[in-house]
Amino acid sequence: MTVDDTTSGAGAEPPPEPSVHPTPHHEVDHTAEPTDDPLAIRLEQLILGADRRYTPFQAARTAGVSMDLASRFWRAMGFADIGQARALTEADVLALRRLAGLVEAGLLSEPMAIQVARSTGQTTARLAEWQIDSFLEGLTEPPEPGMTRTEVTYPLVELLLPELEEFLVYVWRRQLAAATGRVVQAADDEEMVDRRLAVGFADLVGFTRLTRRLEEEELGELVEAFETTCADLVAAHGGRLIKTLGDEVLFAADDAGTAAEIALRLIEAMTQDETMPALRVGIAFGTVTTRMGDVFGTTVNLASRLTSIAPKDAVLVDGAFAEELTRTGDAPASEAQAAAEAAVAEKERRAGVEPVPVPAYRYGLQPMWQRPVRGLGVVEPWLLARRGTS
């Protein structure tokens, strides 16, 4: 809930006392519009834990923050402009003080504080929308004839709120601990931002045709099942789900072996589900820039291009990924090499000599035809498979 930037900072004369009525509907984003609806106001007070008390200008002045900075913080968090409606609480003032305090103490630069506000706002906005759309909507169906949804919503939210809040903090701390651990293990400061990762895209084949054939509810169920399966498999095998795009997911892993296992597990899971379309996966390995939980760079672009040319129910990887799998011993440089190693071991065994252990390669790599890839030049993709299935 941000404000007009024309209002001056903390040292200016206070504006005329604003009306307590909401800003007209057409002037603001409906998602953040103050409302006079009694139940909505009660729910807002329950969730925020405080009454409306401040206009944006008053909140900024009370927090000791300039109006300009307050506006940028609020917009970064995803709150719409509300003019000078009295719609803010003590919590809004405290949030401003905390962010500004981090800047004043030198712990964060102002751009970094705004970035923190933006990343938090975007993440929690999506979470809140999901919880309302997929969770509360179903639970607030009137349990008895004659009851309205409004009669059910307030006590339900009252019961769920503290539990969901504690769970959110728990998951955030867990994720923060994992992310911090990855950063401190980086080889140098540069690697904390620009890191070498395996990045993969998994894409449902023929999804556009499905959207024309399936009912909206069926399509929603399919997308949810796909995203859920991908999220579970990526997490279970040590990767990180970066984002979902309906018919496509983007994931990353610190090493090529982990990414290979995730990709093949995804293919195997989807082929076993008759309701799912075919899947194709593309993976690339290299330097990746990370920002606000997302990944960028040539490696990401290459993974996306490989996905678009991958055969159905198959995984294509780039040369750097293939080299990394070979370097770590997860795949042989060639099937001829693997066969030669096995033959030497068998010959030594028959001669009564203790054979050198044959590497337990997990994956096989088959070179494909070189081809031009838009924006990236000519690449030589490799087809990834489990050993014995290539």
C-alpha positions in Angstrom: 0.0 0.0 0.0 2.1 2.9 -1.2 1.5 6.5 -1.8 1.8 9.5 -4.0 5.4 10.5 -4.3 4.4 14.2 -4.4 4.1 14.2 -0.6 7.1 15.7 1.0 9.4 14.1 3.6 9.2 14.0 7.4 10.1 17.6 7.8 7.2 19.0 5.8 4.0 20.4 7.1 1.4 17.6 7.6 -1.3 17.4 4.9 -5.0 18.0 5.7 -6.6 15.3 7.7 -7.7 12.7 5.2 -11.1 11.1 5.0 -11.5 7.7 6.7 -13.4 6.5 3.6 -11.6 4.4 1.1 -10.0 5.7 -2.1 -12.5 5.3 -5.0 -12.3 1.8 -6.6 -11.1 3.1 -10.0 -8.1 4.9 -8.5 -6.3 2.0 -6.9 -5.4 -1.6 -7.3 -8.3 -3.6 -6.0 -6.0 -6.1 -4.2 -4.9 -3.4 -1.8 -8.0 -1.2 -1.7 -9.2 -0.2 1.7 -12.8 -1.3 2.2 -15.8 -0.4 4.3 -17.1 -4.0 4.3 -17.6 -4.9 8.0 -16.4 -8.5 7.7 -13.4 -7.6 5.5 -12.4 -5.0 8.1 -12.7 -7.5 10.9 -10.7 -10.1 9.0 -8.0 -7.5 8.2 -7.8 -6.5 11.9 -7.5 -10.2 12.8 -4.8 -10.9 10.3 -2.8 -7.7 10.9 -3.4 -7.7 14.6 -4.1 -4.0 14.7 -6.6 -1.3 13.6 -6.1 1.2 10.8 -4.5 4.2 12.3 -2.2 6.0 9.9 -2.3 7.6 6.5 0.8 6.7 4.4 2.3 10.2 5.2 1.6 9.8 8.9 3.2 6.3 8.9 6.3 7.5 7.2 6.6 10.5 9.5 6.1 8.3 12.6 8.8 5.8 11.4 11.2 8.7 10.7 11.4 7.8 7.0 11.1 10.1 4.1 8.0 9.8 2.1 10.0 9.0 -1.0 11.8 6.1 0.6 8.5 4.8 2.2 6.9 4.8 -1.2 9.7 2.8 -2.7 9.6 0.3 0.1 5.9 -0.2 -0.2 5.9 -0.5 -3.9 8.7 -3.0 -3.8 6.6 -5.1 -1.4 3.8 -5.0 -4.0 1.4 -2.7 -2.2 -0.7 -0.4 -4.4 -1.0 3.3 -4.1 -3.8 4.3 -1.7 -3.5 8.1 -1.8 -3.9 9.4 1.7 -6.5 6.9 3.1 -6.1 6.0 6.7 -5.3 2.3 6.1 -2.0 1.6 7.8 -1.2 0.1 11.2 1.6 0.0 13.8 3.0 -3.0 12.0 3.5 -0.9 8.8 5.4 1.7 10.9 7.5 -0.9 12.5 8.4 -2.5 9.1 9.5 0.9 7.8 11.7 1.5 10.9 13.3 -1.9 10.5 14.2 -1.5 6.8 15.4 2.0 7.3 17.3 1.0 10.4 19.2 -1.7 8.4 20.2 1.0 5.9 21.2 3.5 8.6 23.3 0.9 10.4 25.2 0.1 7.3 24.0 -3.5 7.2 22.2 -3.0 3.9 22.5 -0.5 1.2 19.3 1.3 0.2 19.1 -0.6 -3.1 19.6 -3.9 -1.3 16.9 -3.0 1.3 14.5 -2.4 -1.6 15.5 -5.7 -3.2 14.8 -7.5 0.1 11.4 -5.8 0.2 10.7 -6.8 -3.4 11.8 -10.4 -3.1 9.8 -10.9 0.1 6.8 -9.2 -1.3 6.7 -11.2 -4.5 7.2 -14.5 -2.7 4.6 -14.0 0.0 2.1 -12.5 -2.4 2.2 -15.7 -4.5 2.0 -17.8 -1.3 -1.0 -15.8 0.0 -2.8 -16.0 -3.3 -2.3 -19.8 -3.5 -3.5 -20.3 0.1 -6.7 -18.4 -0.6 -7.4 -19.9 -4.0 -6.5 -23.5 -3.2 -6.9 -23.8 0.5 -9.3 -21.4 2.1 -11.8 -21.4 -0.8 -12.5 -25.1 -0.3 -12.5 -25.0 3.5 -14.9 -22.1 3.7 -17.7 -23.8 1.8 -20.7 -23.5 4.2 -20.8 -26.8 6.1 -24.6 -26.6 6.7 -27.5 -25.3 4.5 -28.4 -21.7 5.4 -24.9 -20.8 6.6 -23.0 -18.2 4.6 -19.3 -18.3 3.7 -18.8 -15.1 5.7 -20.1 -16.9 8.8 -17.5 -19.6 8.4 -14.5 -17.6 7.3 -13.7 -15.5 10.4 -13.5 -18.4 13.0 -11.5 -20.5 10.4 -8.9 -17.8 9.8 -8.7 -17.2 13.6 -7.8 -20.9 14.1 -5.4 -21.2 11.1 -3.5 -18.0 11.4 -1.1 -18.7 14.2 -0.4 -22.2 12.9 0.3 -21.1 9.4 2.4 -18.2 10.6 4.6 -20.5 12.7 4.9 -23.0 9.9 5.9 -20.2 7.4 8.7 -19.0 9.8 9.9 -22.6 10.3 10.1 -23.3 6.5 11.8 -20.0 5.9 14.5 -20.7 8.6 15.1 -24.1 7.1 15.5 -22.7 3.6 17.7 -19.8 4.9 20.0 -22.3 6.6 20.3 -24.4 3.5 21.0 -21.3 1.3 23.5 -19.9 3.7 25.3 -23.2 3.8 25.7 -23.2 0.0 27.0 -19.7 0.0 29.7 -20.1 2.7 31.0 -23.2 0.9 31.6 -21.1 -2.3 35.2 -20.9 -3.3 35.4 -17.1 -3.4 33.3 -14.0 -3.1 32.6 -14.0 -6.9 31.2 -17.5 -6.8 28.6 -16.4 -4.2 26.8 -14.5 -7.0 28.2 -16.1 -10.2 28.3 -19.8 -9.5 28.8 -23.0 -11.6 25.5 -24.9 -11.5 23.6 -27.5 -13.5 20.4 -25.9 -14.7 17.5 -27.8 -16.2 14.2 -27.2 -17.8 11.4 -29.8 -17.9 8.7 -29.1 -20.4 5.4 -30.9 -21.1 5.0 -31.7 -24.9 1.9 -30.5 -26.7 0.6 -28.4 -23.8 -0.9 -25.8 -26.1 -3.1 -28.4 -27.8 -4.2 -29.7 -24.4 -5.4 -26.2 -23.4 -7.8 -26.3 -26.3 -9.0 -29.8 -25.5 -9.4 -30.0 -21.7 -11.8 -28.2 -19.5 -10.4 -25.5 -17.3 -10.7 -27.6 -14.1 -9.0 -30.6 -15.8 -6.2 -28.5 -17.1 -5.7 -27.0 -13.6 -5.5 -30.4 -12.1 -3.0 -31.6 -14.6 -0.8 -28.6 -14.1 -1.0 -29.0 -10.3 -0.1 -32.7 -10.5 2.9 -31.9 -12.8 4.2 -29.1 -10.6 3.7 -31.2 -7.5 5.5 -34.2 -8.9 8.4 -32.1 -10.2 8.7 -30.1 -6.9 8.8 -33.4 -4.9 11.4 -35.1 -7.1 13.6 -32.1 -7.3 13.7 -31.6 -3.6 14.0 -35.3 -2.7 17.1 -35.7 -4.9 19.0 -32.6 -3.7 18.1 -30.0 -6.3 16.3 -26.7 -6.0 13.1 -25.8 -7.8 13.7 -22.3 -9.1 10.2 -21.6 -10.6 7.2 -23.2 -12.3 5.7 -21.9 -15.5 2.6 -24.0 -15.9 3.8 -26.5 -18.4 7.5 -26.0 -17.6 9.7 -26.1 -14.5 13.2 -24.7 -14.0 15.5 -26.4 -11.5 19.1 -26.2 -10.5 21.7 -28.4 -8.8 25.2 -27.9 -7.5 26.6 -30.9 -9.4 25.9 -32.6 -12.7 25.2 -36.0 -11.1 22.4 -34.7 -9.0 20.8 -32.9 -12.0 21.1 -36.0 -14.1 19.3 -38.1 -11.5 16.5 -35.5 -11.2 16.0 -35.3 -15.0 15.8 -39.0 -15.5 13.5 -39.4 -12.4 11.2 -36.8 -13.9 11.0 -38.6 -17.2 10.4 -42.0 -15.5 7.6 -40.5 -13.3 5.8 -38.9 -16.2 5.9 -41.9 -18.4 4.4 -44.0 -15.7 1.4 -41.6 -15.4 -1.0 -42.2 -18.3 -2.7 -38.9 -17.7 0.4 -36.9 -18.4 1.7 -35.8 -21.8 5.3 -36.7 -22.8 8.1 -34.7 -21.2 11.4 -33.4 -22.5 14.3 -32.1 -20.4 17.3 -30.0 -21.3 20.3 -29.4 -19.0 23.3 -27.2 -19.2 26.3 -26.8 -16.9 28.2 -23.5 -16.3 28.3 -20.1 -14.7 25.0 -18.8 -13.6 24.1 -15.5 -12.1 21.6 -15.7 -9.2 19.3 -12.8 -8.3 16.2 -12.8 -6.0 15.9 -16.6 -6.1 16.1 -16.8 -9.9 18.9 -17.7 -12.3 20.2 -15.9 -15.4 22.8 -16.2 -18.0 23.9 -18.1 -21.1 23.8 -21.4 -19.2 20.1 -20.9 -18.5 19.4 -19.9 -22.1 21.2 -22.9 -23.4 19.3 -25.3 -21.1 16.0 -23.7 -22.4 17.1 -24.2 -26.1 18.1 -27.8 -25.4 14.7 -28.5 -24.0 13.0 -27.2 -27.1 14.9 -29.6 -29.4 14.9 -32.6 -27.0 13.0 -35.8 -28.2 9.9 -36.8 -26.3 10.6 -38.5 -23.0 14.3 -37.8 -23.3 17.0 -35.7 -21.7 19.5 -33.6 -23.8 22.5 -32.0 -22.1 25.3 -29.7 -23.4 29.0 -30.6 -23.8 30.0 -28.9 -20.5 27.5 -31.1 -18.6 28.7 -34.2 -20.4 32.3 -33.3 -19.5 31.4 -32.7 -15.9 29.6 -36.1 -15.6 32.8 -37.8 -17.1 35.1 -35.9 -14.8 33.2 -37.0 -11.7 33.0 -40.6 -12.8 29.3 -40.6 -13.2 29.5 -41.4 -16.9 32.2 -42.9 -19.2 33.8 -40.7 -21.8 32.4 -43.2 -24.3 30.7 -46.6 -24.4 33.8 -48.0 -26.0 35.9 -46.9 -23.0 33.4 -48.5 -20.6 33.5 -51.8 -22.7 37.3 -51.7 -22.8 37.5 -51.3 -19.0 35.1 -54.2 -18.4 37.1 -56.4 -20.8 40.4 -55.7 -19.1 38.8 -56.5 -15.7 37.4 -59.8 -17.0 40.8 -60.7 -18.6 42.6 -60.1 -15.3 39.9 -62.1 -13.4 40.4 -65.1 -15.7 44.2 -64.9 -15.3 43.8 -65.1 -11.5 44.9 -61.5 -11.0 43.0 -59.2 -8.7 41.2 -57.0 -11.2 41.2 -53.3 -11.0 37.6 -52.3 -10.0 35.5 -51.3 -12.9 33.9 -47.8 -12.4 30.2 -48.0 -11.5 29.0 -45.6 -14.1 25.5 -44.4 -13.4 24.7 -42.7 -16.7 25.4 -43.1 -20.4 26.0 -40.3 -22.9 25.3 -40.6 -26.6 26.6 -37.7 -28.8 24.0 -36.2 -31.2 24.3 -34.3 -34.4 25.7 -30.8 -34.0 23.1 -28.2 -34.7 22.7 -24.4 -34.7 20.8 -23.0 -31.7 19.2 -19.6 -32.0 21.4 -17.0 -30.3 24.0 -19.4 -29.1 25.7 -20.7 -32.2 26.4 -24.4 -33.0 26.1 -26.8 -30.1 26.7 -30.5 -29.8 24.0 -32.0 -27.5 24.3 -35.3 -25.8 21.5 -37.7 -25.0 21.5 -38.7 -21.4 20.3 -42.1 -20.2 20.8 -44.6 -17.4 23.6 -47.1 -18.1 22.3 -50.0 -20.1 19.3 -48.0 -21.5 21.1 -45.7 -23.9 
